[in-house]
Amino acid sequence: MADRQPGLSRRRLLGGGAAAVGVAGAAGIGWGAAGFARTDAEVDSARDVVAFYGPRQAGIATPPPAHVAFAGFDLAPGVAREDIIGLLRIWTDDAHRLTQGTPALADTEPELAARPARLTITVGFGPGLFTAAGLPERQPSWLRPLPPFPIDRLDPAYTGADLVLQICAEEATTVVHATRVLSKHVRSLVRVRWVQRGFRDAPPGQTPRNLMGQLDGTAGIPPADFDRLVWDDGTTQPWLTGGTGLVLRRIAMDLDTWDELDTDGRELTVGRRVSDGSPLTGTREHDEPDLAAVDRNGIPVIPPGSHVARARHTHDGERFLRRGFNYDEPPAPGQLSNSGLLFVAYQRDIDTQFLPVQRRLAEFDALNEWTTPIGSAVFAIPPGVPGPGHYLGQQLFER
């Protein structure tokens, strides 16, 4: 038994006085031992909150977190408009409490709510919700499943849904707790279709790396462009003013064969340097790629089939806010890894902003040899909750 190790027994640890303390200290298992103590800054940041009320939902313009969970739900058979409104009222109350560091009503683990860690909870509507609510005329024209692409190998376990929760925080425990609370409080109205968890690691203000070792997210858009490219202006659907469109793609990575590629091969495939993310025609990460540049032999410096070249917008209207979160899950028997990227895109119009870029990538992208989309879903993100007494998505249901 483990308790019968020479010189260290359960009895000595529990009541052995100085001897037990000495052993614990030598082993480094005391609460104050190096590697276990938390600094004052870390403790304080765990209690940071993000405002819940406002014209737009948090979690989009908010700085990207370390941890995320996307939970997709299908409405239960027979659920109607009033049931959906009731569900959204529950989520509004729960989300407001949890994001402010307060337990939700009937929270069975209230202690876990004390560390909000910049928690944000964002709600989105899938195409099926508009049918169930009897509001097909209010469904945005771009809100439908993406067309099939030849590179897709979509798994129903990660595709589609009537509702989505995007739950973000700086601590994984906070994300897990919020996901569970929000799910179990409405389980009579919905069925969980999938939960996809991701993470990203980078110091503040720096671009994180994906599991291929590449800097991921360099080509973003500045906040000054959000009003024009991200937030809906209500022209076609007034209820969506201040909302946006969400595309979630689950992209599997073949890391086992990627490992066989040398640095030069990786850089030509992506079009950027591994070391600092700079384009092959530049010296800094955020230098603009020069797709027309050629070397002394007239060969393009950035290959036309590289990911950077194919993903590059051809005009300003093809830009959108993108985020990437790594995922790493237990592999199937005989495999070394089950890893990839949760690719997230927010934009005003999926048809005109996201689809043209995705079509180019599906037609040809050197990176396609190592990446495969296995999940896909689209959602309309309603505007925020203006204040107490209102609920998420209320604008959709008002006449």
N, C-alpha and C positions, 0 to 999 in steps of 0.2 A: 504493500500500500504506500501511497505517496507520503503519508504522515510518518513513516518509519525510516526516513532518510537519516543517515548518521549525523548526529550533532544538531538536528533541526526537526522538532516534532510540533504537531498542532498544539500540544499542551504547553510546550516551551514558548511558542509564539504568542499564545493567549495569556499566559501567566508567568512567563519566565523572567520577568524583570529585566535587569541590565543585560543579561546574556542574550535575550531575544532582541532587545533594542540594538545591541551590537551587531547581531547577524543581519537584521533588517537594514541597518545602515550600510553594512558592507556590501549587501546585495543591491543597494540602490532602489529599494522598494518603498521607502518612506514617502509620505505625501509631499514633503518638501524637497525630495531628491531631485537632482538634475534631470530634466526631461519631463517632469510631471508638474512642476510649479507653473502657474500662469502669471504673466505680467499684469500690472494694473491696466495697461492699454488693451490687452486682450480681453480682460474681464469687462471693461467698459464697452468695447465694441460689440460684445455679445448682447448688450442691452440697447444698442442703437435701434431706433425705429424709423420707418419710412411712413410719411403721411398717407392715410388711406383715402380720405375724401379729397375730391378735386375734379376738374373738368375732364381729366383723362385718367385711365387706370395706370397705376404704378406697375413697374416691371418691364417697361418698354424703353422709355427714355432714361430710366434708372440705371446707374452703372451696373454692368454685368456682375452677377454674384459668383461665388465659388461653387455653389451647388444648386441644382434644379431638378424638379420632377414635373413631367407633363403627364397628366392623368386624363384619359379619354373615356367618356361615358356615352352609353346609348340610353335613351329614354325607355322606360318600361312600357309594355303594351297597355294601351288605354289611357296613357298620360295625356292630359289636355292642357289648354292654355292656363287655366287657373292653377293647375298643379305645377306647371313650370314657373309661374310667378311665385308660388309658395316656396319652391326649391331655391329660387334666386334670393328671396328674402332671407332664408336660412343661411345661405352662403354669404350674403352681405353682412349679416350680424356676426357670423363666425369669423369671417375674414377681417372685419374691423377689429374685433377683440384680439385675435391672434397676432395681427401685425403690430398692435400697440402693446404687446407683451402681457395681455390679459387672457386667462383661460376662456375658451368658448363655453357656452352654457352646456351643462351635462358633460363637461370634459372629464374623462376618467383618469387622465394623467395631467392635472393642472400644473404640476411642477415643471413640466416640459415647456410650458408657455412663457416661463419667466425669462427665457433667453431668445428674444425675437431675432436677433442677429441680422437686422435689416431685412426682415421677411417682407416679401411682396406676394400678393395673390392676384392673378389676372384670370379673368373668365372670358371664354370665347364660345361662339355659337357655330355649330356645323350646319350643313344644308338641311338635315333631317329635322332640326328644331323648328324651322319655319313651316314645314308641312304639319308637324304635330300641333303647332300653335295656331294653325289656320291663317297664317300670314304670308303666303307665298309671294304676294306682290311687294313685300318689303325685303325680300331676299336680294342682296346685291348681285348684279349680273355675273360677277367674277367668282361668286361663292359656289363652287362645284368641284368635284374631284378633278385633279389634274389629268390631262389626257395621257394615255399610255405612251411610254417612251421605250425604245428598244433596249436601253440599258437597265430598265427596271426589272427587279425580281421581287415584286411586292408580296409581303406576308400579311394576310388578313389580321394577324395578331398585332400589327403595328400600323394599320391603315384605317382611315376614316373614323368618324365618331360624331355624335349629335352635340356634345358639349366637351369643352376642354378646360382644365385648370392648369395654369402655369404657376408653379410654386417655387420661389427663389429665396435663398438665404445664404449667409456666410457660413452656416453650420449645418451639417448633414442631419443631425438629430432634429433640428427645427423643421427642416423640410419634411422628414418622415412623419413627424408628429402632426403637422398641419395637413398633410395628405390624408392621413388616417382619419382625423377629425372631420374634415370636409366630406370625405367619402361615406363614412358610416352614418352621418346625420341625415343623409338623403337616400339611403339604400332601398327604401320602399318605392322610390321614384325612378331610379336609374340602375343600370348594370355597368360595372366597370369593364371597359373593353380592353384597355391596356394602361400600363404605367411605365413610363420611360424616364430613367434617372440619368443625369449627366453631371459632369464636373469640369472645372477649368481652373488652372493655377497660373497666376502671374502677379507680380507686384502692381500696385495701383498705377494706372497710366501706361502700363506696358502690355504688349500683345501676347496672349498665351500661345502655347504650342499644342498642336494636336498629337495624337499618338503615333503619327508618322515622323514626328520630330520637326515638323514645319511650323513656323509662325502662322497662326490662323486668325484672320479677321483684320488684316492690314487695310484692305480696300473698303473702308467704311464710309459713312456720310456724316458730316458735322451736324451738330444740333441745329445750326442755323437753317438747314435744309429740311428739317422734320416737317414743318408746316406745309411744305410744298410736295414732299415725297412720301411721308409716312402718315400723317393725320388726315383723315377724310374731311372734306369741307362741306359735306351734306348736299352737294349739288343734285345728285340722283336719288339719294336716300337720306332725307333730313334727319332721321332718327340716329344715323351713324356719325353725325358731326362730332369730331374729336375722337372717333374710334379709328380702327385700322384693320388691315387684312393680315392674317398669319398663315404662313406655309411652314409646316414641320416635315422634314425629310429625315429618315433614319438611314444612314449610309454606312454599310459594312466595309471594313478595311481588311484587305488580305496582307496582314503584316508579315506573314511567314515568307512570302515571295518578295515583298518590299524590302525585307532585310537583305536580300541578295543583290540589291542595286547599290552601286557605289555613289559617292557624293555627286560626281559629275552627272551621272544618270538621273539622280533625283532632281538636281537643279534644272536640267534641260526639260524634264517632265513637267515640273511646276512652273518654271520661268523665273524663279527667285532663288537667291542663295540661302542655303541651309543655315549658315552662321548667324546672319542678322536680318533675313527676310527682304533684303534689298533686291529690286529687279536686276536681271542680268545686265541691263543697260545703265544702272545707277550705282550709287555708293551708300545710300541710306534707305531704311525700310520704306519710308513714305515718298520716295522719289517716284515720279510718274513713269511707268514703263514706256519705252520708245519702241513700238512694234515695227517701225520702219527702219531701225538701225541694222546695218549689215557689217560683217567683218571684212578683212582685206580681200577675202575671196568672194565677196558678194553674198555670203550666207547670212540669213537673219540671225542676229545675236539671241533674240528670244524666238524659239521655234514657233511657227504659226499654229502648230497643234498642241502647244503647251497649255496648261490650265489657265495661266494668266492671260494668254492671248484669246482663248475661247470664251473665258468668263468676262472679259473686258466689255463694258457697256459701249454700244455704238453711238448712243446719244444720251443726253441727260435724263430722258424719261425712262431709261432702263436701270436706273440706280435705285437701291433700296437699302434698308437697314438690315444687316445680317449679323447673326451670332452663331457661334459654334461651341458645342459642349461635347466633351469626350464621354464615351461610355465604354465600360469594360466589365463583362459579365462572364460567368463560368462557361467554359467552352464545352462543346459536345465531345463525347468520347472519341479519342484519336486525334483531336485538334489541339493546337497549342494556344489558341486565343479566340476570343469572341469580342472583338473591339471595333470601335468605329466612331462616328460623329453624328450627333443630333444637330442637324443644320436647320436654323431658324431664320425666316425672312419676314420682315414687317414692311408693308407698303400700302399705299392708298388703293392701287388697282393691280391685282395679281396678273390679269390678262396682258396689260401693257408694260408692266415693270419686270415681273419675274419670269413669265413664260418665254419671252424671246431669248433670254439668257439660257434658260434651261434647255430650250430646243437646240441651241448651238452646242451645249455641252453633251447632249444626248447624241447629236450627229457625229461629233468627234471631239475627244479630249484625251490627251495622252494618259491622263490620270485614271481614265476609266478601266484600264487594265488591272488596277489595284483597288478600285472602289465600286461598290454596287448598292444602289438604292433599294432598300428592302422594306421601307415604310413610308407612307405619305398621307398627309391630311391637311385640309384647309379650313380656316375658321374666320368668322367676322368677330373682331374684338370691339364690343360696344364701348361707348364713352364711360367716364368715371361716374362715381356717385357724388352728387353735389354736396350732400350733408346728411345729418341724421333725419330719419323719416323717409328716405328714398332707398332704392335698391338697385342692384346691378342689372343693367339692361332695361330699366324702366322705360326709357325713351322708345324702345321697340313696341311696347304694348299700349302706349298712349295713343289715343285717337285725336 
